[in-house]
């Protein structure tokens, strides 16, 4: 009889401990952010776009100058050599511009993501989802994020 009480007591303890282990998880607090709007308003992204436009204008001016210099050349062999030289320079400038833009764009993306994550955490959110991926639900914190994006 004592053995059955011990077994029953043990089973009750296991049952109660099992119920604690399967307690309901805390509900998620989800925020949504209009990333297109945030990116468009970001001063970092705006300055990056301005830099890209300036670099494209510089490259276009270089190409015009190169074409003019090639067209001035009368010797066909020198003309061909000069054109090839300019083509290499233009390609190198394009690649350098693309690499610089890509690096700065990644940095801007990382910065924006970090700011959103930090602010959402401060506000008690456990998850942030792009607004474009949500049909309904979630608290829209875009306006708050726009205030901190510089």
C-alpha positions as CSV (number, residue, x, y, z in Angstrom):
1,X,0.0,0.0,0.0
2,X,2.8,2.4,0.8
3,X,4.5,1.5,-2.5
4,X,1.3,2.5,-4.4
5,X,1.1,5.8,-2.5
6,X,4.7,6.5,-3.5
7,X,4.1,5.7,-7.1
8,X,0.9,7.8,-7.2
9,X,2.7,10.7,-5.5
10,X,5.6,10.4,-8.0
11,X,3.2,10.3,-10.9
12,X,1.4,13.4,-9.6
13,X,4.7,15.2,-9.2
14,X,5.7,14.3,-12.8
15,X,2.3,15.3,-14.1
16,X,2.5,18.7,-12.4
17,X,6.1,19.2,-13.6
18,X,5.0,18.3,-17.1
19,X,2.2,20.9,-17.0
20,X,4.7,23.5,-16.1
21,X,6.9,22.5,-19.0
22,X,4.0,22.9,-21.4
23,X,2.8,26.3,-20.1
24,X,1.5,28.6,-22.8
25,X,4.3,30.6,-24.4
26,X,4.3,34.4,-24.0
27,X,2.4,36.1,-26.9
28,X,4.6,37.7,-29.6
29,X,4.3,41.5,-29.9
30,X,4.7,42.1,-33.7
31,X,5.5,45.4,-35.4
32,X,5.3,46.2,-39.1
33,X,7.4,48.9,-40.9
34,X,7.0,50.4,-44.3
35,X,10.5,49.8,-45.5
36,X,10.1,51.6,-48.8
37,X,9.0,54.8,-47.0
38,X,11.8,54.5,-44.4
39,X,14.5,53.9,-47.1
40,X,13.1,56.8,-49.2
41,X,13.3,59.2,-46.2
42,X,16.7,58.1,-45.0
43,X,19.3,60.8,-45.4
44,X,22.0,58.2,-45.7
45,X,20.2,56.7,-48.7
46,X,19.5,60.1,-50.2
47,X,23.1,61.1,-50.0
48,X,24.1,57.8,-51.5
49,X,21.8,58.5,-54.5
50,X,23.3,61.9,-54.9
51,X,26.8,60.5,-54.8
52,X,25.8,57.9,-57.5
53,X,24.3,60.6,-59.7
54,X,27.5,62.7,-59.4
55,X,29.7,59.7,-60.2
56,X,27.6,58.9,-63.2
57,X,27.9,62.4,-64.5
58,X,31.7,62.3,-63.9
59,X,31.9,59.1,-65.9
60,X,29.7,60.5,-68.7
61,X,32.0,63.5,-68.9
62,X,35.0,61.2,-69.0
63,X,33.4,59.2,-71.8
64,X,32.7,62.3,-73.8
65,X,36.3,63.5,-73.4
66,X,37.6,60.1,-74.4
67,X,35.4,60.0,-77.5
68,X,36.6,63.5,-78.5
69,X,40.2,62.6,-78.0
70,X,39.8,59.4,-80.0
71,X,38.0,61.2,-82.8
72,X,40.9,63.8,-82.9
73,X,43.4,61.0,-83.6
74,X,44.1,60.6,-87.3
75,X,46.4,57.6,-87.3
76,X,44.2,54.5,-87.3
77,X,46.6,52.4,-85.2
78,X,46.9,55.1,-82.6
79,X,43.2,55.7,-82.7
80,X,42.5,52.0,-82.0
81,X,45.1,51.9,-79.2
82,X,43.8,55.0,-77.6
83,X,40.2,53.7,-77.8
84,X,41.3,50.5,-76.2
85,X,43.1,52.4,-73.4
86,X,40.0,54.5,-72.7
87,X,37.8,51.5,-72.8
88,X,39.9,49.9,-70.0
89,X,39.8,53.1,-68.0
90,X,36.0,53.4,-68.4
91,X,35.5,49.8,-67.4
92,X,37.7,50.3,-64.3
93,X,35.8,53.4,-63.3
94,X,32.4,51.6,-63.7
95,X,33.6,48.8,-61.6
96,X,35.0,51.1,-58.9
97,X,31.8,53.1,-58.8
98,X,29.6,49.9,-58.6
99,X,31.8,48.5,-55.8
100,X,31.7,51.8,-53.8
101,X,27.9,52.1,-54.3
102,X,27.4,48.4,-53.2
103,X,29.5,48.8,-50.1
104,X,27.8,52.0,-49.1
105,X,24.4,50.6,-49.8
106,X,25.1,47.6,-47.6
107,X,26.3,49.9,-44.8
108,X,23.1,52.0,-45.2
109,X,20.9,48.9,-45.1
110,X,22.7,47.5,-42.0
111,X,22.3,50.9,-40.3
112,X,18.6,51.2,-41.1
113,X,18.0,47.6,-40.0
114,X,19.9,48.1,-36.8
115,X,18.0,51.3,-36.0
116,X,14.6,49.6,-36.6
117,X,15.6,46.6,-34.5
118,X,16.9,48.7,-31.6
119,X,13.8,51.0,-31.5
120,X,11.4,48.0,-31.8
121,X,13.2,46.3,-29.0
122,X,13.0,49.4,-26.9
123,X,9.2,49.6,-27.6
124,X,8.8,46.0,-26.4
125,X,8.3,44.3,-29.8
126,X,9.6,40.7,-30.3
127,X,9.3,40.7,-34.1
128,X,9.4,43.3,-36.9
129,X,8.0,42.4,-40.3
130,X,8.1,44.5,-43.5
131,X,4.6,46.0,-44.0
132,X,4.5,44.8,-47.6
133,X,4.6,41.2,-46.3
134,X,1.6,41.6,-44.0
135,X,-2.0,41.5,-45.1
136,X,-3.3,42.5,-41.7
137,X,-2.2,42.7,-38.1
138,X,0.9,44.0,-36.3
139,X,1.4,47.5,-35.0
140,X,2.7,49.9,-37.7
141,X,5.7,51.7,-36.2
142,X,6.8,53.4,-39.4
143,X,6.1,56.9,-38.2
144,X,8.2,56.3,-35.1
145,X,11.1,54.9,-37.2
146,X,10.9,57.9,-39.6
147,X,11.5,60.1,-36.6
148,X,14.8,58.4,-35.8
149,X,16.1,57.8,-39.3
150,X,18.4,60.6,-40.3
